[in-house]
């Protein structure tokens, strides 16, 4: 059995902590048993690992999220980067072509697709292991997991099973409904309807045949080369709703979609995360602060106060989801980015009279980690090292660096940086042509050697 994790999201409903790069799946806000904090994607990968399924997993994500995904999950999982966001059908097709043409997986093998941001307990991952036997017994094209509804939500899709049909562990599917109104949702629930949690399975051959029907290549490299040509497609519309026979496995354990502040706050271990305080008469209020300055909330019940480098949100918990509409059409550059080697935070941005963009950022690199070997067509960089020791390679020549050193990287110079100990530095970027493609990666390896990642 192969697991395909779908990662995406615009990062708007949990703004300002989430953004286009660091979407909700990467926010380390969920408590762990040892008193630490983990993100949704880390929680899902831990659950898969405990169920013995992580080694047969891969993740599909947009290329802008490759760095933060790799930092979150490490190197154990294959990572497939979409050149453009083209919807869930195209993302699943990319994974299917990879399993087929790169990994040479048998056509009869079962593929399970699951979102990276599912909030579930251990029993959910054990239930995934029922898919092969359920598909074999039912002879269905697709099997899903449906969650027993707690209330008539208008935010979820519904799966309506057929009456009195199915096996001991599954039900035949009669109908799908995408986010109905509350009255219709209540009628679905009274008829045994289940929430669609976005988890499904089928054979690899079935996925490939669906691709061939839509004239998509089943070769991974060919599909990547044509990715920009594809329209945005939903797997539910393209495949699921047109499937001749589907079955659903009911799940009665914990499952939650925590994509908004009102859904997330019940899962937080503390009402105050970060620097600050909430007064005793501010009942039902939560504070999540990523800034270095404190935030104090006094006499303000029922709020979510979230502060980060991208902005500050103060809203009634039930109304906080309206921030998504406020952000529509505003494609601001993320002020904080998580990388596989550390993190980057923009401190200042300005433009000179001559049109040169000047960005000042603080960079934190983890010991032993490194950037790729790359160059910038139009950007000059000035590095000022604050702490730690490291080394950099520029145009093939290796140099050592330490706290107090300053390095100038001219536009066009090939370079990579490695942290021997934890490194902190300030980078000033001067971009002469900001509207022209600037970044060119030579190799994922900082020494400039081509790797498997570069070939894929």
N, C-alpha and C positions, 0 to 999 in steps of 0.2 A: 504494500500500500504506500502510495506517495502522497505527501501533504503539500499543498500549495497555499501559502499565506499571501493574502492581498493587502497591501499597504497603500494608503492614499489619504485623501481628506484635504480640505482647504485650510483648516486651522482657524476658522472664524468663530465658532461657537464657544471656544474656551480662550478667546482673546482676553488679555494681551499676552498670556503665557504661551499660547500656541500661535503659529503663523504658517505661511506657505511651506516652510522647510520643517519646522518643528511642530507637526500636527499633534493632535491629542494623544496618539498612540505612544509618543515619546516623552510625555511629561512624567517625571518621577515623583508622583504624589501619593501612590497607593502604599499602604503599610505592609511590611513583611513580618513574618513570624519572629524574626530576630531583632525587631525594632527599627529596621532600616526602611528605606523607601525604594520603590520600583515603579517602572512605567507599565503601561498596558501591554506593550509588545514584549517586554521582559517577562511579564507574568504569564503570557500565552506560551512563550518559548519554554519557560520553566515547567509549565503543565505538560507540554508535549514531551519534554525530556523525561519527566517522571513517569510518563506513560510509555516510554521507549519509542517515541515517534519522531524525535527531533532529527536523527541522522538521516531520515528519508524525507526531509522537508526542504523546500526552497521558498524564497520570498520574491514577489514581484512588486517593484516600487518605481516611482519616477526617478529619473537620474539626479534630480536636485536633492533627493533624500538618500542617496547611496551612502554618503559619509556618515550621517547620523544613524542610519540603519545598521551599518557595519559596526559602529561604536556600541550600539545597543545589544546586538546579538553575537558579536565576535565573528570568528572565521569558520565556525562549524557548519553554517548553512549556506547553500548556494544562493547568490543574490543576482536577480535579473533586473536590469535597468531599462525602463521604458523611455524612449526618446521624447515622447509626448504622452499626455494623459488622454487615453482614448476609450475609457469606460471599462466596465468589468469583463465584458465578453472578450475584448481584444487583449486584456491583461491575462485572462485565463488561456487564450489562444497562444500567447507568447510562452507561457509556462508549458503548455502541451507540446509545442514545437521543440522546446528545450529538452523535455523528457524523452521525446521521440528521436530527434536527430543528433543530440549531443550525448545524452545519457544512455540512449539505446534501450529504453524501458519497453518491456513487452506490451503489445496492444491490449491484452486482456487484464493488465494490472489496473487496480482500482486507484483513482485519483480523488482525493478529498480536498475541497476548497473551503478555506475558513478565513474570516477577517482577522487582522492582527490585533484588533482592539476589542475582541469579545471579552466581557467580564464574566467568567465562569469559575466553577470549582473543579476539583480533580475528577469527579465522576463524569463530567462532560467529556473529558479527553478519553476516558475509558470507553464511553459510549461510541466514540468515533470508530473504535475497533469492531463494532457490529456491522459496519457498512458492507464489507465483502460478503458476509453470510446473508444479510438482508437482500442485497442485489441478486445473489444467487437463488435464494428461495423465492423471491417475488418475480424474478425475470423482468424487472422494471428497467427502464433506460436510466433513470436518475432516482437517487434516494436522498432525502433531506432530513434535517433535524428540526422539529417544531417545538416551541416552548409553550407550556401551559400558561395562558394569559392571566395576569393579576387584575386587570381592569380593561375597559374598552378603549385602548390607546388609538389615537389617530396618527401616531408617528411611526408605526410599524406596518409591514405587510402581513397578510394573513394566509394561512393554508387551511382550506376546508376539506376534511377527509370525507370519503364516501361512507354512507351509513352501513353498518354491519358487514364491512369488508376488510380484508387484510389478514395478516398472520398474527402470530403471538407477540411479535415485537415491532410490528409496523402496521400502518393503515394506508389504504389506497387514497390517492389525492383526487378529489373531485374538481377543485377550483382554487385559483390563486387570486388574491385581491391586494392591490398596492395602496396602502394608507387610506382606508375608507373613512367616511365621516363617523362620528361617535355612535349614532343610531345603528348604522350598518355593522360597525365593529361589535356592538353588543349582540346583534342578531347572529353574527358569526360565532361568537363565544358560546351562546346558548345552543348552537348546533354542533359544538365540539371543535370549533376552529382553534387553530394554534398560531402563535406568533412565528413569523418567518425570521429566523436569526441569521440568515445569509450563509448557512453551511450546507453544502450539498456534495454528492459523490456520484461518480459514474466511471466507466472504463475509459482508459486512455484512447482506445479506438473510437469510442462514441464522440469524444471531444474532437478528434482529428477529422471524423466524417462530417461533423458540424462545420468545421473550418473549410473543408473541401466544397461543401454545398454553397458556401459564401465566397468561393474563389480566393481563399486565403492559402498561402503557401504553408506547408507543414515543416519546412526547413527553417531552423532558427535564424540563421544569418540572413536569409532572403526576406523573412518576415520583418526583421529589424530594419533592413534597408528600405522597405516600403512603408514603414510605420507612419510617416507623415501624411501618407495618402489616405489613411483610413478615417472614416467618420467615427464619432463617439457612439459606442454601442453598449447596451446593457445586456448582461447575460440572462437576466430574468425575461426580457422581451425577446431576445434573439433565439433563445434555446428553451428555457424552463417552461414558459407559457405555451410553447408549441410542441412540447414533448408528448408523445402518445400515451405513455404510461409512466407515472411517477408515484413513489411511495414516500411516506414520512414516518420517522421514528419519534414518538413523543418523548420529550425530556421534561422532567418535573423538578429538576434541581435549580440551583441559583444561576440565573442569566440576566444580564443587564446591559443596556446600551447607555454608556455614561459619556455621551458626547456633548453634554451641556452642563452648566454649573449647577443647576438644580438636581441633576441626576448624579453628579460627581460628589457633591458635598456629603451625602450620607455615608460615603465610603472613606472619607478622610479620617485619619486617626486623631487629629487635633483640630481645634477650631482656629488656631493661629499657626501658620507655617511661615517661617521667616521672622524678620525683626518687626516688632510692634506689639500691640495689645488690643483687647476688646473689653469694654466695661461690662460689669455684671448686668446692667439694664439693657444691654444690646443682645437680647435673647434671639437665638436662631441666626446670628450673623457669623460669617466666616471670613477670615483674612488669609490671603496667600500672597506673600511679598517676596519677590526675587531681587529687590533693590537693596543697596547697602544702607540706605537711610530708613529709619523706622517709620511705621504708619500706625497711628493710634485711632481707634474707632470708639466714640463716646456717645451713648444715648441714641443708638441707631439700630433698632432690631430688624431682623429679617433681610439682611443685606449680604451680598457677596462683594468683597473689596479685593480686587486682584491688581497687583502692581508688578510691572516688568519693564524691560528695556524698550518694548514696543509701545507702551502706554499704560494708562491706569483706567480701570473699570470700577464704577460704583453703581450698583443696581440692586433692585429687589431680586431675590433669588429666582422667583418664578418668572420674572420679566427679563432676566439677563440674556436669554437666547435672542432677544431683539437686536443684540449687537451685530448679528450676522447681516441684517439688512443695512445697518449703519455702515458696514465695511464694504458693501457691494460697490464695485467699480473703483476701489482704492487699492491699487497694487503696490503698497509700500514695501521697500526693501527691508527684510528682517534685520533687526538690530542685534540679535543673538543667533549664532549658528553653532550647532553641535557637529563636530567632526570626528572621524575615527581616531584622530591623533590628539583630540582635546576640544577646545572651544574658542570661538571668536566673538568679541563684543565690540560693536561700533561705539566709540566715545564721542566723535564729532564728525560732522560732514559740512563742507562748504564748497563754493565755486568761485574761482578768481575772476577778475575782470577779463582775462584772456580766455575764459571758458574752460579752464582746467579744473577738474573735480579733485578735491582733496578729502580723503577719508582717513581718519585716525582710529585705529582699532587696538584693543588689548587682546593679545593672544596667549592662551595657556596651553602648553603641550605636556602630555603625559610622558613619564620616563620610558625610554625605549621606543617611543613611537616616532613616526616620520611623515612628512608630507610626500606627495608625489613629486616626480621630477618633471618640471613644467617651465613654461615661459609666458610672458605677457607681451603682446604685440605693441601696446600703446601705454603701458603703465610702468612708471618708475617707482621703486619701493625703497624706503629707508627703515632699517630695522634697528631698534634700540633695546638691548637686552637688560632686563631688570633683575633677574635672578636665575640661577641654575647654570648648567654647562651643556654644551651641545656641539654639533658640527654641521657645516653646510658644504654643499658641493655646487660650484658655479662654473659652468662651461667645462666640466670634467675635472676641475681642480678642487681638492679637499682642504677645508680650513676649519680650525677650532674656534669656538666662541664661548664667552663667559659673561657674567654680569658686568655691566659698564661698557661693553663693546658696542660699536655701531657699524652697520654694514649697509652699503648702497648697492642696490640691484638695478642696473639699467634696463630699460625696455628691450626686449629681445634676448636677454641673457637667460640661458637655461640654468635652473637652480632647484635645489631641494634642501630641506632642513630636517635634522634629526636631533631629538632630545636625548642626551645621555642621562642626565637627571631631569627632574621636572623643570620646565623652562617657562619663564614669563617674559614677554617682550611687547613693545609698542611698535606697530607698523604704520607708517605714513605712506599712503598710496597717492600718487599724482597721475591722473588719467588724462592724457592729451586728447583722445578721441573716444568719449564715453559711449557713443551710440554705435560703435563698431565692435564686432566680436573680438575679444581680447585674450581670453585664457586658452592656452593650448597645452594639454597634457602630453608629455613625451612618453612617460611610463608611470605605472602605479608604484614602481620601485624607485626610491629616492636616488639610487645610484645610476638610474637611467637604463637599467636592463629591462627588456620586454618580459612581461609576465602573462600568465594565462588570462588574468583579468583584462589586459589590454587586447588580447585576441578575441575575447567574447564581447 
